Amino acid sequence: MRLFVVGAGEMGRWLARTLRPAVDRVAFADTNPQVAMDAADEMVDGRVVPLDTDEAFDCVALAVPIPAVPEAVEAHAPNAATGALVDVSGAMTEPLAAMAEHAEAEYASFHPLFAPPRAPGRVAYVPGESGSVVERVRETMREADNDVFETTAAEHDEAMRTVQTGAHTAVLAYALAAEDVPKEFHTPVSEPLSELAGTVTAGDAAVYGDIREAFGGADAIAEAAAELAEADSDSFSELFAEARERVGSDPREGAGRRRGGGETEGSRSGDGE
């Protein structure tokens, strides 16, 4: 399989490494040519091609920022005219709509729900027009010990409001509000929160900003925090009981419920960072 990875950052390189057993040769392109060259140097038989190449590939994989996906789909669909066009951007509704419009053969969306250094992990998958190439991509991801599960674009993007924007906002708010305290004072709650804050802030602010803009969900966290801060003793107890009921005995079961009556599938997805 001839693979063309558009976007040679961490996620593009992870995808190339993951699919390497099924790939004869991989080509990279990036808006920064040096980034593409560095990615190619990491791969056996890796090479660089210009973004405007008219070369045909069996699989074109878009690993670009969320806002850039629709334009990238339109630009690179011809490179996958007889193969498959896939993306690993992190959103699904708009990328799949763009692929439905422009893809000439197979297409699908994959979202690794982890940062590349934490691979393998869960990968959300929505088939658009599946076929032998898309199936080969999915199976190769599975063979690399990833848990690839099928979902829908709507279900995925709704879940991301909670497991990405909501979680990131809560962690960053804690980091901004927390005072500096000696390590020995940390508790079983504050210590992992501080570690999570370190994990999030070690990332790229632009990526987290794109996620927030794509999915929303930050306002719900702010509203819940304000409600807790302003609650009297009785109201606080009621909110505490409501939180306990939503989380249940196992925080992985039911933590995806949102204030306001809606539900997400947070229990099916992990943090993408």
C-alpha positions, 0 to 999 in steps of 0.5 A: 500500500502506498501511503501519503500522510498530509501533516507530518506532526506527532499524529501524522508520524504516529499514523505512519508508524502504526500503518508501516507493516501494511505500507510499501512506502510512505510519503509526507507533506506539510506546510513546513517542509522541514517537518516533512523531511524530519518525518521522512527521515524517521521512516524506512523508505520515507520520502517528501512530496510537495503539498500540491503533488498530483501523484496517486496513492492507495491511501491519503491520510489527513493529519491536519488541524481541525479547521484545515480539514475541509480544505485539505479534503478538497485539495487531496481527494484527487490523490486518492482517486482509486484508493481511500481518503481518511483523516485523524483530525479529531472531529468527524462531522465536518470532515466526513461531510467534506469527504462525502462531497469530494472523495472519489472512492473510499473514505473514513474518519479515525480519531485516536483518543490519546496523544501519540506518546500514550499509544496504543489506545482506543480509536473511534472509527466512522466508515463513510464509504468503506472498502478494502483499503479502509478495512486494511487501515482499520485492521492494521491499527488493531494489529498494533494493539489499538481498540478500534470501535465503530461509532457515528459522527454525531455520537463522537462529536457529542462525546467530545464536548465532555471528554475533551472540551469539558475535561480540558476546561476543568483541568485548566481552570484548576491550574489557573485557580490553584495556589502553589503549595508544598508537595507534601500537602497534596491529597489523593484528589489534588495530586492527580489533578495537578498531574493532569494539569501538567499533562494538558499544559505540556501540549499545544494551546492551538490544538486545545483551542481548536478542540474547544471551538469545534465541540463547545462544552466549556460554558457548561463547566463554567456554569457548574463551577459557578453554581457550586461556588454560589450554593448555600449548604443545602444547595451544595448538598443537593449538587453533591448528591446529583454529582454522586448519582451521575458518576455512580459507583464506578466513575467510568459508568455514567460520567458522560451525563451532562447538566441540562438533561442531555447525555453523551457517550463519555464512557466510550471515549478516552481523553484525546491528549 
